[in-house]
Amino acid sequence: MVGFSEAQIMAWLSPILWPFIRILAIFTASPVLSSRSVPMRVKVGLAFLVAVSVQAALPNMPVISLNSPELFGVVLQQVGVGLAIGFAVRLVFSAFEFAGELIGTLMGLNFASFFDPTLNTQATATSRFYIYMASLLFVVLNGHMMLMMAVVRSFEAFPVDQNFMRVLETVQLYKLGGELFASALWIALPVLGMLMFTNLAMGVVARVAPQMNIFTIGFPLTLIVGMLGMAATVPMLDRPYMALMQRAVELFTAR
């Protein structure tokens, strides 16, 4: 009768097991793939498929026994690295969402918020528009391929071991989070400039012709200018998106 020892089984499973856990953690935290509309079975199956497909590009994985005290630390490290990668990509989408919030504030649309069941949060029309644009760019500009590249390179920068705290110390996600506001202002600046100029012009008209009720035309005018500005700047969103995605991926490359 043919039998297999635990060491042999772990030697066969280790090259796939550790990448599978890290990739599944990414799919849990990253945008688009973490949506409720994507079934959990699809996430698990896709994570396993990706783990098998990237075997040729991954370094040798250590073999750790199921009874070893190191097992918990290694699993915790894979989950931590995966969640960190997914969170870094989510910050890119948050920059687009915050840019929509800034534009909606000057357009006067932030009062029209609605509940988004996919995110369990309140969202405005302009922020959801920019989130949809970021999701479209994620697919069109091969954001998923950049995400997989970050996974492969993360095994060189953070090999499989128990030192999961080194990930937080080295990556320093708080710096990327601090750049979120500057990036959002960078994305929204053209439309904000148009809206501020429109408000300034309406202020001048209100002072020159006080008999004109500026409030009756102010809201429709800001809506029109804001929509025209958004339509004009949408074709240029690929440049800030690629810059932010490259910044997020570089955090997990070999150092």
N, C-alpha and C positions, 0 to 999 in steps of 0.2 A: 504493500500500500504506500502510495506516494504522500509524503507529508512535508509541510513547510514550517519553518521556525518563525518566531516573531521577528528576528533580525532580518530574515530574508524578505518577509512581507514589508517591513518598514523600508528596506533598501529599494524595493520596487515602488513604494508609494511616495517616498520622500521627494523625488524630483517633481512630482505633481501636487502633492499635498500642500506644501508651503506656498507655492505660487497661487494655488487655488484659494487658499484662505485670504491672502493679501488682495487678490483681484476681487473676490466676493465682497470684501470690506469696502473696496473702491466703489463697486456698483451700489452699495448701500448708502454711500455718502455723496457721490458725485451727482450733478444735475442731469436731467434727461433720463438717465438709466435708473435713478432712484425714484422715479415717479411712481405713484400708486397705480397708474395705468399699465405698468409693466409687471406681469405676474412674477411671483417669487420663483416659480419653477423655471421661468425663462432666464432669470438672473443667475440661478445656480447652474443651469445648463450652459449658458454663455460663458460663465466664469470657468467652468471645467474645460470648455472648448478652447478658450484663450490660453489657459494654463498648459494644455497639451500642445498648442500651436507654437508657443514661444520657447519650447524646450531647447531648441538648437542655439538660442541666443542667451540662455541663462547659465551661470556658473554651476559647479557641482554643489548639490545640497547636502548638508550634514544629515546623518542617520541618527535619529533620537528615539530611544525606546519609549513605549507607551507608559512604562512604569518609572521612567526617569523623572526626577524632580525638575529637570530643565524643560520639560514639555510645556508646562503652563507659561513660563517666561517666553518661550519661543512663539507660542500661539498668540500671546498678548502682543508681542512685537509685530507679528504679521498684521494683526488687526489694527494696531496703532499706526503703522506705516500706511496701510490702505486707507484708513479714515483720514489721515493727514493729506494724502494725495487728493482724495475726493473733496475734502474741505477746501484745499487750495483752488481747485477748479470751480467750486461753488462760489468762492470769493470773486472770481472773474464775472460770474453771472450777477452777483450782488452789486458790482460796480455799475453794470448796465441798469439794474433795477433802481439803484439810487439816482442814477442820471435821469431816469424817467420820473422819479419823484420830484426832483428839482425842476424839471420842465413843467410838470403838472401843477406845481405850486404857482408859477408865474402865469400859467394858462388859466388857472382857476378851476381845474378839473379834479383837484385832490379831494374835494367833497364827495365826488362820485366814486366811492370805494365799494368794493364788493368782496364777498368771501370766496377764496380760492380753495376748493376742496382738495386739490392735489398737494398744496403746501400747508394747509390748515392755518392760513394767515389772511389778513385783510390786504387787498391789493387795489391799486388805482388803475385806471384805463391806460395811462401813459407808461406806468411801470410794467404792466403786463405786456404792452406792445414791445418794449425794449427787451423784455425777457424772451418773448417769442423770436425776436430778431437774433438774440444771442444763441438760442437753441437752433435756429436755422443755420447760423454761421458755424456752430459746433459740428453740424453734420456736413455742410457743404465744404468747409475748409479743413476737413479731416481732423477735427478736434478729437475724435475717438481714437485716431491713430497716434496723435500726440500723447493721449492718455496712456495708451499701451506702451509707447516708447518710454514714458516716465516710469511705468511699472518695471520694464526690463532693466532700465538703468538704476532703479532704486535697489536692485539686488546687488549691484556693484558698490553703490554708496553705503547701503545698509545691509550687509550680508545677514543671513539667518543666524541669529544668536539670541541671547537673553537680554542684551543691553537695549531695551526698548526706550529708556529715558534719553539715550543719545540722539534719538530721532528728534525729539522736541527741542533739545539743546542745539542741534546743528541746523535744523530747518528754520527755526525761528519764524513761525507762521504769523506772529503778532506784527512783524514788519510788513508782511504782505497785507495784513488787515489794515495797518496804518495807511498804506498806499491806496486803499479803496476809495477814500474821499477825494484824493487828488485825481485818481483815474476817472471817477464819476464826473467830476467837474470838467475834466478834459473832454469827455464824451459829449457832455451837455452844453459846453461853452458856446458853440455857434448859435444854437437855438436860444440860449439864455441871452446872448448879445442882441439878437433880433427882437426878443420880447422886451428887453430893457429899453431898447431904442424906441419901440412902439409905445411903451408906457411913458417915456420921456416926451414923445411927440404929443400924446394925448394930454399930458400935463401942460404943455405949452399952449395947446389949443384951448384948454379949459381956462387958462389965464387970459388969453387974448380975446376969446369970445365967451364970456361967462354965461351968456344967455343960452348957449348950446348945452344941452344935457348930455355931458360926456359919458355918463354911466349907462345910457341906453345903447350906445354904440361901442363902449369899451370892451364888454365881455365878448360879443361876436367878433370884434376886431382881433383881440388877443387869441381867440380860438383859431381864426383863419391864419394869422401870422404863425402861430405855433405849429399848426398842421403843415403849412407850407415849408417851414423850417425843418420839421421832422422828415418830410418827404425828400427835401433836398440833401439832407445829411445822411440818410439811410445808406446810400451807395458807398459812403466813406467809413462805415463802421467796421469794415474788415481790418483796417490798419490798427486801431486801438485794441481790437479783439485779439489779433495775432500777437501784438506786443505783450498783452497781459497773459495770454496762454504760454508764451515762451518764458515769461518771468516765472510763472507757476511751475513749469516743467523743470526749469533750471535749478529749482530748490532741491530736486531729488536726483540730480545727476551725480556721477562719481566726482569725489572731491580729492 
